[in-house]
Amino acid sequence: QVKDTIHIIHQVTGSTRYHAFRTSDHPTQPDTWGVRDEVAATTLSVAQAATLAVRSDGSMVSFYVADTVHYNIRSAGGTWGTDTVLDPGVAPKSAGPRAVLGANDTVYVAYYGLDGTVWYRRLLRDGTLTRRQQLASGLGTSRAEYGTVLPLIFIPRTNTVVIIYRQSDGRLWERRVVSDGTPTPAMQVT
C-alpha cells in the first residue's frame, strides 16, 4: 500500500498482471479499482510467484517466474518495459522472488536457486543491478521449496534489509544487509 492505493501483482500460468485498488480514504474515487488486469509480462511460468516494489516516483519493479526469475519495470507514466531475465545464462535457475523497496529507491530482491540456494541482489534507481550474492545453501530442492524465501523486510532507521528463509529441516534463518554492506552471518530465527 502506498498512500491511498493498494498495488497488487500476481501471476497466472501465462502472464503476470498488475492491479491497483483505491482505498476508502482516496480523495476522489474511494473503494474503486484504478487498474485491473494490466499485463506486466507474458511469460509462461513454471511456478507462479511475483513480487512488486513501488518507487518514490511512482515507477514499479516486478519480479516473477518464467523458466527462471525475470523482472520488468513500469514507468511512472504507466508503461511496462521489457521482460528481462534476472540472471541470464547463469545456473542455477531460480524461483520464489521476494522484493522490498529500500533507501534511495533501491529495490532489494532475494530468491531461491533450484539447487537449494538463496541469492540476493539490488536494483539501483538508475537500473543497474548489483552482482548476485549467495546467502545460503542446503535448502531442499523440490517444488515445495520454491517459496522458501519469506517476504523481505526493510528497516529505514538502520538502512537494513532482512532476508529470512527456510532451510530443509524447516527452521528459519536470517541474514541482514546494513547500508548495502556485506551480509551478516546467518542466524537461526526458529
trRosetta pair geometry for C-beta under 8 A, 3 or more apart (Angstrom, degrees):
i j d omega theta_ij theta_ji phi_ij phi_ji
1 5 7.0 167 -152 89 64 39
1 6 4.8 -32 -97 -98 82 71
1 7 7.5 170 -95 14 28 72
1 23 7.2 36 -144 -43 120 137
2 5 5.8 -16 66 66 79 90
2 7 6.4 20 9 -11 106 115
2 54 5.0 -91 -43 94 144 150
4 22 6.1 21 137 -157 96 75
4 23 5.0 -132 -166 46 66 98
4 25 5.1 -128 -116 88 110 85
4 26 4.2 146 151 -86 132 66
4 27 7.3 167 18 -12 173 70
5 20 5.4 -2 -176 -174 117 103
5 21 6.8 151 -157 76 64 41
5 22 5.6 -34 -100 -100 77 56
5 23 6.8 -143 -80 -5 24 87
5 26 7.2 70 -67 -91 72 115
5 34 6.4 -24 -130 8 121 146
6 20 7.1 158 79 -157 49 52
6 21 4.6 -11 56 59 102 97
6 23 6.4 96 -22 -57 96 98
7 18 7.4 -22 -170 -163 87 95
7 19 7.6 154 -160 85 43 53
7 20 5.5 -15 -105 -105 64 83
7 52 5.9 -130 125 122 112 144
7 54 5.5 125 22 -57 161 132
7 60 6.8 -161 -178 -110 151 140
8 18 7.0 144 83 -159 59 48
8 19 4.3 -13 63 62 110 98
8 20 7.2 -172 20 -78 78 34
8 21 7.0 38 -10 -4 118 101
8 52 7.6 145 -174 20 13 152
9 16 6.5 8 -177 175 98 102
9 17 7.3 164 -153 85 54 41
9 18 5.5 -19 -101 -100 74 71
9 19 7.9 -176 -76 24 31 70
9 40 6.6 -7 -136 -4 105 161
9 50 4.6 -121 127 135 105 124
9 51 6.9 55 71 141 130 5
9 52 3.9 141 -3 -47 129 123
9 62 4.9 174 -132 -126 158 122
9 64 7.4 -124 154 -70 123 113
10 16 7.4 -179 94 -155 31 63
10 17 5.9 -19 64 61 77 87
10 19 7.6 3 10 7 102 110
10 48 7.8 21 176 175 73 115
10 50 5.8 169 -130 48 19 132
11 15 7.4 -162 -147 104 62 39
11 16 4.7 -27 -100 -105 84 76
11 17 7.5 159 -94 16 33 71
11 45 5.6 95 162 -62 126 163
11 48 4.3 -176 95 -153 107 86
11 49 6.5 -20 33 36 141 17
11 50 4.3 145 -30 -30 106 118
11 64 5.2 147 -80 -152 133 120
11 65 6.9 94 160 42 173 81
12 15 5.9 12 57 55 93 72
12 16 8.0 -178 26 -86 60 32
12 17 7.0 22 3 -3 100 114
12 45 7.6 165 109 24 28 132
12 48 6.7 1 -114 -115 18 134
13 44 6.6 0 159 -151 76 68
13 45 5.5 -138 -146 49 40 94
13 48 6.9 -70 -75 -68 48 111
14 42 6.6 -3 157 -158 80 75
14 43 7.9 177 -171 85 40 25
14 44 5.8 -16 -114 -101 59 66
14 45 7.5 -119 -57 8 18 86
15 39 5.5 -59 -171 -135 134 96
15 40 7.7 131 171 47 86 66
15 41 6.5 170 -156 89 64 54
15 42 4.9 -24 -103 -109 92 61
15 43 7.4 113 -109 34 38 48
16 39 7.5 96 72 -163 55 58
16 40 4.5 -62 103 68 99 106
16 41 4.3 26 35 46 112 95
16 42 8.0 -129 21 -65 70 29
16 43 7.1 10 -13 36 102 93
16 45 7.9 108 -61 -58 86 126
16 50 5.4 141 -140 -102 112 142
16 62 6.4 155 147 140 140 140
16 64 4.4 -92 -92 -77 145 174
16 72 7.6 161 74 25 139 130
17 37 5.3 -33 -162 -141 134 48
17 38 6.4 134 -162 64 73 44
17 39 6.1 -42 -103 -99 74 44
17 40 6.3 173 -108 5 16 93
18 35 6.2 -11 118 125 91 134
18 38 4.5 -37 64 70 94 103
18 39 7.9 -43 17 49 85 2
18 40 4.8 97 -28 -52 105 113
18 52 7.6 116 -116 -104 96 145
18 60 7.5 117 -128 95 141 157
18 62 7.2 -117 -79 -61 109 150
18 74 7.0 45 -71 -60 170 155
18 80 8.0 175 -2 -72 139 121
19 33 6.8 -57 -168 -148 98 107
19 35 5.7 -176 -146 97 36 82
19 36 5.5 26 -123 -115 96 46
19 37 6.9 29 -80 -35 93 38
19 38 7.2 164 -74 18 43 87
20 33 7.1 115 80 -168 57 63
20 34 4.1 -44 98 65 110 109
20 35 4.1 58 22 30 97 100
21 32 7.6 -177 -155 97 63 29
21 33 5.7 -41 -105 -106 68 59
21 34 6.9 -171 -95 11 14 85
22 26 3.9 9 176 -53 110 161
22 29 5.2 70 74 98 166 90
22 30 6.2 -135 126 -127 107 27
22 31 6.8 -62 92 -4 84 13
22 32 5.1 5 46 58 115 71
22 33 7.4 -168 10 -95 83 8
22 34 5.4 100 -39 -42 97 104
23 26 5.8 140 61 -32 54 90
23 30 7.0 -34 114 -146 39 77
23 31 7.2 12 -174 -71 25 53
24 30 4.9 45 -148 -170 39 118
24 31 5.4 27 -89 -52 67 95
25 30 6.8 106 4 -114 9 111
26 29 5.5 -43 121 70 134 58
26 30 4.6 172 52 -89 90 57
26 31 7.6 -156 29 -9 116 43
26 32 7.5 -99 63 34 153 88
29 32 4.6 -68 160 42 100 135
29 34 7.4 121 94 -83 137 85
33 36 4.8 24 164 -54 144 107
35 38 5.1 -29 177 -18 115 126
38 80 7.8 161 148 -33 106 121
39 42 6.2 8 -177 -57 127 91
39 80 7.5 -104 105 16 64 156
40 62 5.3 6 168 52 151 158
40 64 7.5 125 98 -14 123 145
40 72 5.6 159 166 75 91 139
40 74 6.8 -68 -125 -60 98 114
40 80 5.3 173 -142 -110 54 145
41 62 7.5 -152 -11 95 116 126
41 64 6.3 -175 48 54 140 140
41 66 7.9 -99 141 -65 133 112
41 70 6.6 152 -163 107 164 134
41 72 5.2 -178 -62 -20 112 146
41 80 7.3 -148 -58 171 63 146
41 83 4.7 105 -134 -97 111 113
42 83 7.6 -104 43 -50 56 148
43 64 7.2 148 54 103 124 116
43 66 3.6 -66 157 -99 132 118
43 70 5.9 115 -10 22 170 157
43 83 6.0 154 -49 -159 117 149
44 66 6.3 72 65 -155 50 84
44 67 7.8 33 83 -49 86 80
45 48 5.2 81 126 -82 151 61
45 64 7.2 -74 -98 158 120 101
45 65 5.2 81 -145 95 98 86
45 66 5.9 -88 -95 -114 54 37
46 65 6.4 -94 50 148 76 114
46 66 7.2 60 -1 146 85 31
46 67 5.8 74 -20 -116 124 45
46 95 7.3 -93 83 -95 103 122
47 65 5.2 -33 71 117 77 159
47 95 4.9 24 65 -148 136 135
47 96 7.4 -28 115 -48 133 71
47 143 6.5 -174 -98 -153 128 96
47 146 4.7 -103 165 -159 158 164
48 65 6.8 -161 -116 54 16 115
49 64 6.8 166 90 -146 55 56
49 65 5.0 55 48 -8 89 122
49 95 6.2 97 32 176 140 81
49 96 5.2 -57 158 -101 172 38
49 97 6.3 144 123 33 111 67
49 146 6.5 -158 -32 148 144 110
49 147 6.8 -172 -102 -89 133 81
50 62 6.2 -2 -171 -174 104 105
50 63 7.0 167 -151 87 55 50
50 64 4.1 -5 -104 -101 89 96
50 65 7.5 -119 -67 8 63 74
50 97 7.6 6 -133 64 27 104
51 62 7.0 162 82 -152 44 59
51 63 5.1 -5 56 56 95 95
51 64 7.6 -177 21 -71 58 58
51 97 5.2 -128 20 111 121 90
51 98 5.3 152 -87 -129 161 33
51 99 4.3 147 123 20 123 90
51 109 7.5 150 82 -125 136 93
51 151 7.8 164 -124 -120 122 79
52 60 5.9 -9 -167 -174 100 115
52 61 7.2 156 -153 82 52 48
52 62 4.9 -16 -100 -100 79 82
52 99 6.9 -174 56 67 5 122
53 60 6.8 161 82 -156 46 65
53 61 5.0 -6 56 56 97 96
53 99 4.7 -99 -33 132 112 117
53 100 6.3 123 -99 -168 117 11
53 101 4.3 147 -167 -57 110 86
53 107 4.5 161 66 -124 157 110
54 58 7.2 -21 -173 -142 97 32
54 59 7.8 160 -157 87 55 36
54 60 5.1 -27 -104 -101 64 89
54 101 6.7 -63 59 -44 48 146
55 58 7.0 -36 76 37 78 17
55 59 4.7 -3 45 65 123 82
55 60 6.8 -155 8 -81 82 34
55 61 7.2 70 -35 -11 105 95
55 101 6.5 175 -93 -125 51 129
55 105 4.5 44 -146 -142 108 108
55 107 7.5 -72 -73 -57 97 105
55 125 7.4 122 -143 -122 138 82
56 105 5.6 -99 12 -78 97 105
57 76 4.9 -75 138 -77 93 135
57 105 7.3 8 2 -105 95 146
58 76 3.9 84 76 -136 104 87
59 73 6.3 11 173 179 113 97
59 74 6.2 174 -160 88 63 61
59 75 5.5 -41 -112 -149 100 29
59 76 4.7 -60 -55 -54 76 71
60 73 7.0 165 85 -156 49 54
60 74 4.3 7 52 48 98 109
61 71 6.3 3 -177 -175 91 118
61 72 7.7 169 -151 85 52 38
61 73 5.3 -20 -101 -104 72 78
61 74 7.8 -150 -68 20 29 73
61 99 6.7 -128 101 168 105 161
61 107 4.8 -55 58 -74 150 172
61 123 6.0 163 -149 85 163 151
62 71 6.4 166 88 -152 48 68
62 72 5.5 -10 59 58 97 83
62 73 7.8 179 21 -85 69 31
62 74 7.2 48 -8 -15 106 103
63 69 5.9 3 -177 -173 104 108
63 70 7.2 165 -154 86 57 41
63 71 4.6 -29 -98 -95 68 94
63 86 6.9 36 -137 -70 108 133
63 97 3.8 -98 124 127 127 156
63 99 5.4 134 12 -35 122 126
63 109 5.5 112 -45 -132 160 136
63 111 7.3 -122 155 -72 143 127
64 69 7.3 153 82 -149 25 63
64 70 5.8 -25 68 64 75 88
64 71 7.4 138 18 -96 67 43
64 72 7.8 -14 18 11 110 99
64 97 7.0 -97 -68 40 17 128
65 68 7.2 -108 -147 149 72 13
65 69 5.9 -43 -97 -95 64 55
65 70 7.3 135 -123 17 14 82
65 94 7.9 -133 -114 108 94 67
65 95 5.0 31 -113 -132 138 74
65 96 7.4 33 -63 -26 131 34
65 97 7.1 178 -56 1 82 98
65 146 7.8 8 -86 -170 164 125
66 69 8.0 134 23 -120 72 9
66 70 5.1 40 -4 -15 111 126
66 83 7.9 72 -45 177 143 128
66 85 7.9 -83 44 -100 126 83
67 93 6.4 -75 142 -147 76 137
68 85 6.4 47 78 -151 113 101
68 86 7.1 -129 129 41 100 95
68 87 6.9 -96 150 57 137 90
68 93 4.1 -121 -92 -155 103 84
68 94 5.1 64 -164 39 86 70
68 95 7.5 -103 -141 -59 43 61
69 85 7.7 104 88 -161 53 59
69 86 4.4 -13 102 16 99 137
69 87 7.1 52 59 13 99 92
69 94 4.4 -37 -7 92 107 113
69 95 6.7 -176 -59 -92 87 22
69 97 4.9 109 -133 -54 128 121
69 111 5.2 -27 -57 -155 157 166
70 83 5.5 3 173 -175 137 89
70 84 6.2 147 -164 77 81 39
70 85 5.5 -52 -104 -99 78 44
70 86 6.3 -154 -109 -22 20 83
71 84 5.6 -30 65 67 74 94
71 86 5.7 80 -10 -76 104 91
71 97 7.9 -168 -77 -171 95 172
71 109 7.7 -86 -81 -81 137 165
71 123 7.4 -148 146 -74 166 153
72 80 5.5 17 156 -170 127 103
72 81 5.7 -179 -166 61 78 81
72 82 7.0 -154 -124 89 88 26
72 83 5.4 -35 -76 -97 113 52
72 84 6.7 147 -83 16 56 82
73 80 7.5 148 85 -153 36 56
73 81 4.7 18 60 14 81 130
73 127 7.4 -71 -33 -111 164 96
74 78 6.7 -11 177 -145 105 28
74 79 6.9 165 -155 81 65 29
74 80 5.0 -34 -97 -92 78 64
74 81 7.3 -142 -79 -5 29 79
75 78 6.7 -39 75 27 82 24
75 79 4.8 8 30 52 115 82
75 80 7.9 -145 4 -73 75 17
75 81 7.1 106 -38 -51 87 91
81 84 7.8 -7 109 -21 112 110
85 88 4.3 102 88 -79 126 82
86 94 7.0 -60 67 58 129 138
86 97 7.7 159 -46 -91 160 137
86 109 7.5 -118 -136 112 140 151
86 111 7.5 86 98 17 166 159
86 121 7.3 171 -176 35 111 153
86 129 7.7 162 -158 -133 70 154
87 90 4.2 -81 161 55 104 120
87 94 6.6 81 30 -1 126 130
87 119 7.7 -17 -49 141 147 165
87 132 6.1 -1 -95 -35 121 152
90 132 7.7 153 119 29 158 145
91 115 7.6 59 161 -24 96 132
92 113 4.1 100 61 -177 117 101
92 114 4.7 -143 156 47 124 80
92 115 4.2 -167 -60 -7 156 104
92 117 6.6 139 28 32 126 117
93 113 7.5 129 77 -154 34 63
93 114 5.0 16 71 0 82 131
94 97 7.4 69 136 -64 115 87
94 111 4.8 60 171 131 128 125
94 112 6.2 148 -160 81 77 50
94 113 5.4 -46 -99 -99 84 51
94 114 6.7 -136 -90 -22 29 80
94 119 6.6 -67 -111 32 139 132
95 111 6.9 169 79 -178 23 101
95 112 5.3 -31 69 70 73 105
95 114 6.6 74 0 -71 105 86
95 146 4.2 -48 117 -144 136 98
96 111 5.7 146 84 -153 70 70
96 112 4.0 35 51 12 127 116
96 145 7.9 -88 -28 133 153 58
96 146 4.6 172 -49 166 109 61
96 147 5.2 -173 -119 -93 119 32
96 148 6.3 47 158 33 170 65
96 149 5.3 134 136 31 116 100
97 109 5.7 -14 -163 -167 106 109
97 110 7.5 151 -151 81 56 38
97 111 4.3 -24 -96 -93 66 112
97 149 7.7 -17 -141 71 18 139
98 109 6.9 155 79 -151 44 59
98 110 5.4 -16 60 61 97 84
98 111 7.0 172 17 -79 66 59
98 149 5.0 -145 4 122 124 112
98 150 6.8 51 -93 106 168 27
98 151 5.4 -165 -154 -119 125 37
98 152 5.0 147 131 -21 109 90
98 163 8.0 145 80 -132 125 83
99 107 5.5 2 -170 179 117 102
99 108 6.5 157 -152 82 61 51
99 109 4.5 -21 -95 -95 88 82
99 152 6.6 -50 177 26 10 131
100 107 7.4 163 79 -155 31 61
100 108 5.3 -13 58 58 82 102
100 151 7.4 99 -65 172 110 78
100 152 3.9 -127 -11 92 122 112
100 153 6.7 178 -94 -86 169 5
100 154 4.7 -179 138 -27 128 107
100 161 6.4 160 69 -133 125 105
101 105 7.0 -36 -157 -138 103 43
101 106 7.5 131 -162 77 54 47
101 107 5.9 -35 -101 -101 59 69
101 108 7.9 174 -98 17 10 80
101 154 6.6 -95 83 8 47 160
102 106 4.5 -31 66 75 105 97
102 107 7.3 173 16 -94 84 19
102 108 5.4 66 -24 -21 122 108
102 122 7.8 -50 33 -134 136 111
102 154 4.8 -159 -96 -134 74 139
102 159 7.2 77 -176 -156 110 69
102 161 5.9 -61 -83 -65 130 109
103 106 6.2 12 70 24 54 109
103 156 6.9 124 -70 -134 91 76
103 159 5.4 -25 -13 -124 140 98
104 124 7.8 -19 119 -152 111 78
104 125 6.0 -96 151 -32 83 126
105 125 4.2 75 84 -96 116 102
106 122 5.4 -12 -176 -170 111 114
106 123 7.1 153 -164 75 58 50
106 124 5.7 -25 -112 -114 84 52
106 125 6.7 -65 -69 -38 55 77
106 180 7.4 -79 -178 -80 172 120
107 122 6.9 146 76 -162 48 59
107 123 4.3 -11 60 57 104 103
108 120 7.3 -14 -172 -164 91 95
108 121 7.9 164 -155 89 50 43
108 122 5.6 -28 -101 -105 61 78
108 152 5.8 -156 99 160 114 162
108 154 6.9 152 23 -80 132 110
108 161 4.6 159 -113 -124 177 159
108 177 7.5 172 -130 58 137 135
109 120 7.3 162 89 -149 51 50
109 121 5.5 -11 63 62 96 85
109 122 7.5 164 20 -96 75 28
109 123 6.7 42 -7 -11 116 103
109 152 7.8 -128 -117 -22 27 150
110 118 6.2 10 -180 178 105 100
110 119 6.8 168 -153 87 59 46
110 120 4.8 -16 -102 -98 84 79
110 135 6.9 -19 -139 12 116 149
110 149 5.0 -167 115 -161 104 144
110 152 6.0 134 16 -74 112 117
110 163 4.7 125 -64 -134 163 124
110 165 7.5 -122 146 -62 135 115
111 118 7.4 165 84 -153 30 61
111 119 5.5 -21 62 61 79 95
111 149 6.2 -116 -117 14 22 157
112 117 7.4 139 -166 79 50 49
112 118 6.2 -33 -104 -102 52 66
112 119 7.8 178 -87 19 5 84
112 139 7.0 -100 -142 95 102 156
112 145 6.3 172 -167 137 147 88
112 146 5.9 -178 69 -145 149 38
112 147 7.7 -63 -18 -35 148 9
112 148 5.3 103 -96 45 132 103
112 149 5.5 -152 -49 -13 88 106
112 165 7.8 149 -88 -139 89 123
113 116 6.9 -33 85 49 88 24
113 117 3.6 1 45 60 128 96
113 118 7.0 -133 7 -64 89 18
113 119 5.8 87 -45 -22 103 110
113 134 7.8 -25 -12 -120 144 96
114 141 6.7 65 167 -152 60 83
115 137 7.9 -25 115 -139 94 93
115 141 6.4 -12 -148 -111 27 114
116 137 6.1 65 112 -167 91 63
116 138 6.1 -152 148 72 121 3
116 139 4.2 -177 -163 65 73 67
116 140 6.0 -167 -111 85 103 10
116 141 4.8 -60 -51 -67 99 84
116 145 7.0 -23 -107 152 67 164
116 168 7.0 -12 -145 -54 121 117
117 134 5.6 -49 -175 -143 125 106
117 135 8.0 128 174 51 79 61
117 136 6.4 162 -158 88 54 58
117 137 4.9 -18 -102 -100 81 71
117 139 6.8 -162 -50 26 14 108
118 134 7.2 110 75 -164 53 61
118 135 4.5 -53 98 65 103 102
118 136 4.1 30 28 43 112 100
118 137 7.8 -135 15 -61 71 37
118 139 6.7 90 -40 -20 91 140
118 148 7.4 -116 -83 103 106 113
118 149 6.0 133 -132 -82 111 109
118 163 7.3 148 156 153 135 127
118 165 4.9 -86 -86 -75 153 170
119 132 5.1 -4 -173 -176 118 116
119 133 6.9 145 -157 74 65 41
119 134 5.9 -41 -99 -101 71 52
119 135 6.7 169 -103 7 16 89
120 132 6.9 141 68 -159 40 66
120 133 5.0 -29 63 63 94 93
120 134 8.0 153 17 -106 82 8
120 135 5.2 69 -16 -39 116 121
120 163 6.3 -77 -93 -73 126 165
120 175 7.8 -109 -43 88 151 133
120 177 7.2 165 163 -41 151 143
120 183 6.9 111 48 -67 159 137
121 129 5.8 2 172 -171 130 97
121 130 5.5 176 -161 66 74 83
121 131 7.4 -135 -118 110 94 21
121 132 4.9 -46 -69 -99 106 69
121 133 7.3 155 -75 14 55 75
122 129 7.3 158 83 -153 48 51
122 130 4.4 38 47 10 89 124
122 180 6.7 -12 -45 -125 165 105
123 127 7.2 -20 -175 -144 93 31
123 128 7.5 160 -157 82 50 40
123 129 5.6 -24 -102 -98 69 72
123 130 7.9 -123 -67 6 29 78
124 127 7.0 -35 76 36 76 19
124 128 4.5 -1 42 60 119 89
124 129 7.6 -155 9 -77 81 22
124 130 7.2 98 -33 -40 100 87
133 183 6.6 167 125 -10 142 125
134 137 6.9 16 171 -51 124 94
135 163 6.2 -43 -171 103 170 146
135 165 7.4 130 103 2 123 143
135 175 5.0 -140 -162 24 119 158
135 183 5.9 -107 -116 165 96 173
135 186 7.6 120 167 -78 82 102
136 139 6.5 71 121 -34 114 106
136 165 5.8 -159 32 72 156 145
136 167 7.4 -119 176 -90 136 86
136 173 6.7 133 -104 83 143 137
136 175 7.4 -156 -46 -24 101 129
136 186 6.4 92 -94 -90 101 138
138 167 6.0 -3 110 -149 101 102
138 168 6.3 -113 151 5 70 110
139 145 5.5 134 148 -161 108 134
139 148 5.4 97 -164 158 142 169
139 165 6.9 -68 -85 153 135 120
139 166 7.1 91 -132 93 109 61
139 167 5.8 -122 -98 -136 68 44
139 168 5.5 150 -159 -48 34 81
140 144 6.7 -12 100 76 144 96
140 145 4.2 -168 77 -64 94 134
140 148 7.4 171 42 -76 89 141
140 168 4.1 125 -52 -112 78 97
141 145 6.5 -35 -81 31 9 148
142 145 5.6 113 61 -3 62 98
143 146 5.7 -14 -170 -18 54 116
144 147 7.8 -64 173 33 44 92
145 148 4.7 -3 -169 -39 71 124
145 166 7.8 -146 -136 83 77 103
145 168 7.5 -27 -97 -96 129 77
148 165 5.4 45 140 -165 90 89
148 166 4.7 -122 -154 52 83 90
149 152 7.9 -5 160 -57 106 82
149 163 7.0 -34 -152 -169 103 92
149 164 7.6 129 -161 84 55 50
149 165 4.9 -29 -102 -101 60 96
150 164 4.4 -18 44 83 125 101
150 165 6.7 -154 4 -84 80 38
150 166 7.5 96 -40 -28 96 90
150 172 7.5 14 -20 -137 137 119
152 161 5.9 -8 -180 -170 118 101
152 162 6.7 154 -165 73 65 57
152 163 5.9 -20 -115 -96 92 67
153 161 7.1 149 80 -159 51 51
153 162 4.1 -8 60 51 104 110
153 164 7.7 38 2 -7 108 108
154 160 7.2 161 -156 86 50 48
154 161 5.3 -23 -101 -101 74 72
154 162 7.7 -161 -75 15 27 76
155 158 5.0 7 111 44 115 97
155 159 7.6 -51 88 9 73 10
155 160 4.4 -2 52 60 108 98
155 161 7.8 -166 18 -77 73 25
155 162 6.9 60 -17 -22 105 107
156 159 7.0 17 -161 -75 35 49
158 178 6.3 -54 150 -132 99 102
159 178 6.4 86 91 -166 81 62
159 179 4.8 58 105 -78 129 65
159 180 7.8 -52 153 -14 113 73
160 176 5.4 -7 -170 -172 112 110
160 177 6.8 156 -153 77 60 46
160 178 4.8 -20 -98 -100 90 71
160 179 7.8 -26 -75 -23 61 55
161 176 7.0 160 81 -155 48 59
161 177 4.9 -4 54 54 96 99
162 174 5.9 -14 -172 -164 92 123
162 175 7.9 159 -156 82 49 41
162 176 5.4 -21 -103 -103 66 84
163 174 6.5 147 79 -155 49 66
163 175 5.0 -14 63 61 105 86
163 176 7.4 -180 20 -84 74 33
163 177 7.4 41 -8 -7 111 100
163 183 7.7 -37 33 -134 128 124
164 172 5.6 9 -178 -176 105 111
164 173 7.1 167 -150 84 60 37
164 174 4.6 -27 -95 -94 75 90
164 189 6.1 10 -136 -23 114 157
165 172 7.2 158 82 -149 27 66
165 173 6.0 -23 64 62 77 85
165 174 7.7 146 16 -92 65 42
166 170 6.5 -21 -171 -148 108 30
166 171 7.2 155 -150 81 65 30
166 172 5.6 -40 -94 -94 67 66
166 173 7.8 148 -104 17 20 76
167 170 7.3 -36 75 29 72 21
167 171 5.3 -4 42 62 110 82
167 172 7.8 -173 6 -93 79 16
167 173 5.9 59 -34 -8 106 118
171 188 6.0 -24 162 -146 128 105
171 189 7.6 156 170 54 79 71
171 190 5.6 -160 -149 86 71 75
172 188 7.4 110 85 -165 55 59
172 189 4.0 -46 103 61 104 117
172 190 4.6 55 33 24 99 100
173 186 4.9 5 175 -173 127 109
173 187 6.7 150 -160 74 74 34
173 188 5.6 -46 -102 -102 76 48
173 189 6.2 -176 -102 0 17 89
174 186 7.2 146 71 -152 33 62
174 187 5.6 -28 61 63 84 87
174 189 5.2 79 -18 -54 106 114
175 183 4.6 15 168 -179 123 118
175 184 5.7 176 -159 61 65 75
175 185 7.6 -125 -118 125 87 14
175 186 5.6 -46 -72 -94 91 63
175 187 7.7 143 -84 16 44 77
176 183 6.9 148 74 -154 33 67
176 184 4.6 20 52 14 84 125
177 180 6.6 27 156 -113 111 25
177 181 6.4 178 -167 58 71 60
177 182 7.7 -144 -128 111 79 17
177 183 5.1 -44 -80 -95 87 69
177 184 7.5 -145 -72 -4 38 78
178 181 5.5 -11 73 32 70 115
178 184 7.5 58 -8 -44 100 105
184 187 7.2 -15 121 -16 118 109
